[in-house]
Amino acid sequence: MSVASCYTLRVFPFTMSSISDLLRTYLFLIPLIVLVLTEIVKYVVEEVRSGSGHRHLFQQGGMPSSHSAFVMSLLIIVGHKVGTDSVEFAIATVFACIVWYDAIGVRAVLGEQARVLNVLQHFHRLRETLGHSFAEVSAGIAFGAAVTMIGIAMS
């Protein structure tokens, strides 16, 4: 073994083929990778927008929606692994739709209620940004799909 190859192994022990093998063996790692990458993108977007990216890391709300990206990735992985005509894909589709509906509808209403309650009471401030806009959910879906397709292509 040459000195250069020993040095390469110590600095970066993973090769593209080992990462490919890992993703092929554990295909469901891709949604977790999507989740982490989405949070990194959310941090960057909020840092550029308002300089407060650290407040949005692993929190509800923000662009793009990490929940939406995660369930989109999960949906694609299930479809890729067991087929789109399977019961598992149908369950994953319903799960994704519930998450998207919750992100846009239910948590947005909770945020509106928190705003009203914050006006009425002054002893405990409630968090008002609980939900996502349609654009944030759509960006999460697109980001999750793109990263998942890259991950599948790498595996």
C-alpha positions as CSV (number, residue, x, y, z in Angstrom):
1,M,0.0,0.0,0.0
2,S,1.4,3.4,-1.0
3,V,1.8,6.3,1.4
4,A,-0.7,8.3,-0.6
5,S,-3.4,5.7,-0.3
6,C,-2.8,5.3,3.4
7,Y,-3.1,9.1,3.8
8,T,-6.3,9.1,1.8
9,L,-7.8,6.4,3.9
10,R,-7.1,8.2,7.2
11,V,-8.4,11.6,6.0
12,F,-11.6,10.4,4.2
13,P,-12.3,6.7,4.9
14,F,-15.3,6.5,2.7
15,T,-15.2,6.1,-1.1
16,M,-18.0,6.7,-3.5
17,S,-18.4,3.0,-3.8
18,S,-18.7,2.5,0.0
19,I,-21.3,5.3,0.2
20,S,-23.1,3.7,-2.7
21,D,-23.1,0.3,-1.0
22,L,-24.3,1.9,2.2
23,L,-27.2,3.6,0.5
24,R,-28.1,0.5,-1.5
25,T,-28.1,-1.7,1.7
26,Y,-29.8,0.9,3.9
27,L,-32.0,2.8,1.4
28,F,-34.0,4.3,4.3
29,L,-31.0,6.4,5.3
30,I,-31.8,8.7,2.4
31,P,-34.9,10.3,4.2
32,L,-32.7,11.0,7.2
33,I,-30.1,12.6,5.0
34,V,-32.8,14.6,3.4
35,L,-34.0,15.8,6.8
36,V,-30.6,16.9,7.9
37,L,-29.9,18.6,4.6
38,T,-33.2,20.4,4.7
39,E,-32.4,21.8,8.2
40,I,-29.1,23.0,6.9
41,V,-30.8,24.8,3.9
42,K,-33.4,26.2,6.3
43,Y,-30.6,27.6,8.5
44,V,-28.9,29.2,5.5
45,V,-32.2,30.7,4.2
46,E,-33.2,32.2,7.5
47,E,-29.6,33.5,8.1
48,V,-29.8,35.3,4.7
49,R,-33.3,36.6,5.3
50,S,-33.1,37.8,8.9
51,G,-29.8,36.8,10.4
52,S,-31.5,34.5,12.8
53,G,-30.9,31.1,11.3
54,H,-29.9,29.6,14.6
55,R,-33.5,30.2,15.9
56,H,-35.0,28.1,13.1
57,L,-32.7,25.0,13.3
58,F,-34.9,21.9,14.0
59,Q,-37.9,24.2,14.8
60,Q,-41.4,24.3,13.3
61,G,-41.9,26.6,10.3
62,G,-39.4,28.1,7.9
63,M,-38.3,27.6,4.3
64,P,-38.2,24.8,3.2
65,S,-40.4,22.5,5.3
66,S,-38.2,19.7,6.6
67,H,-41.3,17.5,7.5
68,S,-42.5,17.8,3.9
69,A,-39.1,17.0,2.5
70,F,-38.8,14.0,4.8
71,V,-42.2,12.4,4.0
72,M,-41.7,13.1,0.3
73,S,-38.4,11.3,0.5
74,L,-40.0,8.4,2.4
75,L,-42.8,8.2,-0.2
76,I,-40.3,8.0,-3.1
77,I,-38.2,5.4,-1.3
78,V,-41.2,3.2,-0.5
79,G,-42.4,3.5,-4.1
80,H,-38.9,2.6,-5.4
81,K,-38.4,-0.3,-3.0
82,V,-41.8,-2.0,-3.1
83,G,-43.6,-0.4,-6.0
84,T,-46.3,2.2,-6.4
85,D,-49.1,-0.4,-6.6
86,S,-48.3,-1.8,-3.1
87,V,-50.2,-1.3,0.2
88,E,-47.1,0.2,1.7
89,F,-47.0,2.9,-0.9
90,A,-50.6,3.7,-0.3
91,I,-50.0,4.0,3.4
92,A,-47.0,6.2,2.8
93,T,-49.1,8.4,0.5
94,V,-51.8,8.9,3.1
95,F,-49.1,9.6,5.8
96,A,-47.5,12.2,3.5
97,C,-50.8,13.9,2.8
98,I,-51.7,14.1,6.5
99,V,-48.3,15.7,7.2
100,W,-48.7,18.2,4.4
101,Y,-52.2,19.0,5.5
102,D,-51.1,19.5,9.1
103,A,-48.2,21.7,8.1
104,I,-50.3,24.0,5.9
105,G,-53.7,23.9,7.6
106,V,-53.8,22.7,11.2
107,R,-50.6,24.3,12.5
108,A,-51.3,27.5,10.7
109,V,-54.6,27.8,12.6
110,L,-52.8,27.1,15.8
111,G,-50.4,29.9,15.0
112,E,-53.3,32.3,14.5
113,Q,-54.8,31.2,17.8
114,A,-51.5,31.8,19.5
115,R,-51.4,35.4,18.1
116,V,-54.8,36.1,19.5
117,L,-54.0,34.6,22.9
118,N,-50.7,36.6,23.0
119,V,-52.8,39.8,22.6
120,L,-55.2,38.8,25.3
121,Q,-52.8,37.6,27.9
122,H,-49.4,38.9,28.9
123,F,-47.9,36.3,31.3
124,H,-46.8,33.6,28.9
125,R,-45.8,34.3,25.3
126,L,-46.9,31.5,22.9
127,R,-45.0,30.6,19.8
128,E,-46.9,32.0,16.7
129,T,-45.0,30.4,13.9
130,L,-46.1,26.8,14.1
131,G,-47.1,26.1,10.5
132,H,-45.8,26.5,7.0
133,S,-47.0,28.4,4.0
134,F,-47.9,26.6,0.8
135,A,-44.6,27.8,-0.7
136,E,-42.6,26.4,2.2
137,V,-44.3,23.0,1.9
138,S,-43.9,23.0,-1.9
139,A,-40.2,23.8,-1.5
140,G,-39.8,21.0,1.0
141,I,-41.5,18.5,-1.3
142,A,-39.3,19.6,-4.3
143,F,-36.1,19.6,-2.2
144,G,-37.0,16.2,-0.7
145,A,-37.7,14.7,-4.1
146,A,-34.6,16.1,-5.7
147,V,-32.2,14.9,-3.0
148,T,-33.9,11.5,-2.8
149,M,-33.5,11.0,-6.6
150,I,-29.9,11.9,-6.3
151,G,-29.5,9.4,-3.4
152,I,-31.2,6.7,-5.4
153,A,-29.0,7.4,-8.4
154,M,-26.0,7.1,-6.1
155,S,-27.1,3.8,-4.7
